[in-house]
Amino acid sequence: MAVKKISVALDPDVAEAAAKAAEAHGQSLSAWLNDAARSRLVIERGRRAVVEWQHERGELSAEERASAEALMDELLSAARRRSA
């Protein structure tokens, strides 16, 4: 797989925590940061999709929000179990 090398600056506490998390998952820091960035991009796409949906159809109801939050909690828990 081709990669693009870049230089990033992290707060010292973030760098240390990320390095520990990567080690705990048996990954290089680069691989762990790549996974974290990919996850953040998925979240951002989802947020944009919700905004677009609401723009076209109106705001989500409290019941719809609660249902979506429960589903997200379930999906995030499953993802955490897979990566542990």
Wavefront OBJ file of the C-alpha trace (Angstrom):
o trace
v 0.000 0.000 0.000
v 1.329 3.417 -0.915
v 1.663 5.921 1.876
v 2.335 9.634 2.014
v 4.812 10.668 4.667
v 3.946 13.866 6.487
v 5.145 15.619 9.593
v 2.662 16.352 12.363
v 2.954 18.126 15.681
v 1.066 16.823 18.710
v 0.725 18.098 22.237
v 3.138 16.092 24.409
v 0.362 14.426 26.403
v -1.515 13.467 23.221
v 1.660 12.068 21.638
v 2.384 9.968 24.706
v -1.169 8.658 25.004
v -1.320 7.858 21.276
v 1.992 5.989 21.430
v 0.757 3.938 24.397
v -2.542 3.190 22.657
v -0.733 2.124 19.491
v 1.526 -0.177 21.462
v -1.438 -1.654 23.329
v -3.075 -2.456 19.984
v 0.114 -3.883 18.509
v 0.328 -1.122 15.920
v 2.908 1.399 14.892
v 2.107 4.955 15.870
v 1.648 5.766 12.173
v -0.902 2.959 11.726
v -2.763 3.977 14.882
v -2.904 7.638 13.826
v -4.052 6.589 10.338
v -6.898 4.546 11.865
v -7.823 7.449 14.161
v -7.870 9.911 11.261
v -9.940 7.504 9.140
v -12.456 7.144 11.992
v -12.694 10.908 12.387
v -13.312 11.299 8.646
v -16.166 8.778 8.811
v -17.699 10.720 11.708
v -17.380 14.009 9.815
v -19.054 12.496 6.713
v -21.869 11.269 8.935
v -22.343 14.687 10.490
v -22.483 16.321 7.069
v -25.035 13.728 5.939
v -27.245 14.463 8.957
v -27.063 18.219 8.314
v -27.976 17.664 4.654
v -30.825 15.321 5.607
v -32.189 17.839 8.112
v -31.889 20.641 5.571
v -34.032 18.638 3.133
v -36.521 17.094 5.587
v -36.453 19.103 8.799
v -34.823 18.559 12.170
v -34.725 15.128 13.735
v -37.243 14.524 16.503
v -36.125 13.738 20.044
v -37.129 10.105 19.452
v -35.104 9.926 16.225
v -32.073 11.462 17.966
v -32.329 8.984 20.853
v -32.588 6.087 18.415
v -29.567 7.335 16.446
v -27.523 7.826 19.622
v -28.344 4.296 20.794
v -27.308 2.900 17.415
v -24.051 4.895 17.467
v -23.269 3.672 20.987
v -23.829 0.084 19.824
v -21.649 0.534 16.718
v -18.839 2.235 18.639
v -18.875 -0.489 21.295
v -18.638 -3.160 18.613
v -15.763 -1.314 16.925
v -13.909 -1.009 20.236
v -14.338 -4.730 20.909
v -12.947 -5.557 17.457
v -9.904 -3.318 17.924
v -9.124 -4.541 21.457
l 1 2 3 4 5 6 7 8 9 10 11 12 13 14 15 16 17 18 19 20 21 22 23 24 25 26 27 28 29 30 31 32 33 34 35 36 37 38 39 40 41 42 43 44 45 46 47 48 49 50 51 52 53 54 55 56 57 58 59 60 61 62 63 64 65 66 67 68 69 70 71 72 73 74 75 76 77 78 79 80 81 82 83 84
